């Protein structure tokens, strides 16, 4: 019996090998042939290759032999490579594409794990979505002269990719140091996942495209210049070696899932101009311990901090008007919420996790700190009253009349009779006018100090005028290292530094004796080693104007 079974299996294997040796047929107007002895697939004929789908009945006809295809030869006359043409040909190591091909479809080489190089012909115009998705051996991608479109997620999870090389005569794309940009280099499209170390984004970049740094697991730090105004979705998704991020105040919008799965991210300085924390922006940032939400944010969207399992404190400004479901779910170590709003925003329990799988914080040990005048209102709310509620002084809430013109600092909770200091900083082509309360001017100085006696909302009024240091000049003023454990340097490449002052997050000037300033090679050196860990604002006064920067003290 065993002999018969073995003989039958051998016959079956020989039969399959014979079938594979004779695989071939037609697809659309083209013919194809797979030769098992050379593991080569040849496609020939005139015209476009059909598009294929993920559904089994619509797979490419050679899909049955995908695990045996090592080489692909597309002969002259074929004018396109269809969608999913070589989907999951995971052992393919080479492909020859003729110059007659002008279009490469979506997912054409998706999951071709072993292909090290794809030679794109000069006549190719369009490269589809996810075209090289998970081509983990691909090291270089050449963008030829006539390419006008590269689809979304075209190079996601190409973990060995080191360089994009764009032909100089291409009118739509450019490359610099292996990084892919649009032609004018104002949009950073894709950073190669295999590159290691730190990266400084060029000063003329205005937008960082969807997934530009996605899965760049060897990227240790990124410097974002003040020219950048938009950071799109999933930009730093799965960049799990990033430990800190300083986003300049020029940025007006940060997309969804921007820092999702940045598991080693410890500190983030968010810009003052953003109005929302997007969906899953910090989801599963497992080492993030605290966050200060800027004063212009009005919405914290779904799952924004979901799974930040070591998040212990959150500061929420008065501007926040809504929390979406699960925005702080699975933050089960959350022990302190500083909510500056004197009126509780209505929320559902789902914000903090409504079931065991969401790991809600322990409400009985999580302190909600609110303005003293608001304690009763929070105790009367059916969700907020689950926390331990403490009154912690008087709410000071400064805000800009227009977030496009400037930003404010100094919001927080203050003791009765203490001195609060609020600051107003104008953006490029704008200037500060005055501070008003209930429509009446209270100060014409951008740095305003006053005695705190009751909850107060102040408006910093700006106008579009064009005074002060311009956006293009601000990048010349650098703070490093940031974060710091003690000393940091202020470098100014264009203007003479007149003074450097340090303020805490409540806008209070830090006059501790340890704040020693000295100058080395034209740089101001500050020592904040004796200050508590946290976020501080650095006011840098130059001969041309004032710049406010943030620094993180660990």
Secondary structure, DSSP 8 states (H G I E B T S, - for coil): -HHHHHHHHHHHHHHHHHHHHT-EEEETTEEEEEETTTTEEEEEESEE-----SSGGGS-GGGGGGGG--EEEE-TTEEEE-TTTTTT-TT--EEE--TT--EE-TTTTTT-TT--B----TT--EE-TTTTTT-TT--EEEE-TT--EE-TTTTTT-TT--EEEE-TT-SSEEEETTEEEETTS-EEEE--TT--EEEE--TT--EE-TTTTTT-TTEEEEE--TT--EE-TTTTTT-TT--EEE--TT--EE-TTTTTT-TT--EEE--TT--EE-TTTTTT-TT--EEE--TT--EE-TTTTTT-TT--EEEE-TT--EE-TTTTTT-TT--EEEE--SS-----GGGG-SSGGG----TTT-EEEE-GGGHHHHHTSTTGGGSEEEE-SEEEEEEES-TTTEEEE--EEE-TT-EEEEEEEE-TTEEEEEEEETTEEEESSSEEEEE--S-EEEEEEEEE---SS-HHHHTTEEEESSSBSSEEEEEESSS-EEEEEEE-TT--B---TT--EEEETTEEEEE-TTS-SEEEEEEEEESS-EEEEEEEE-
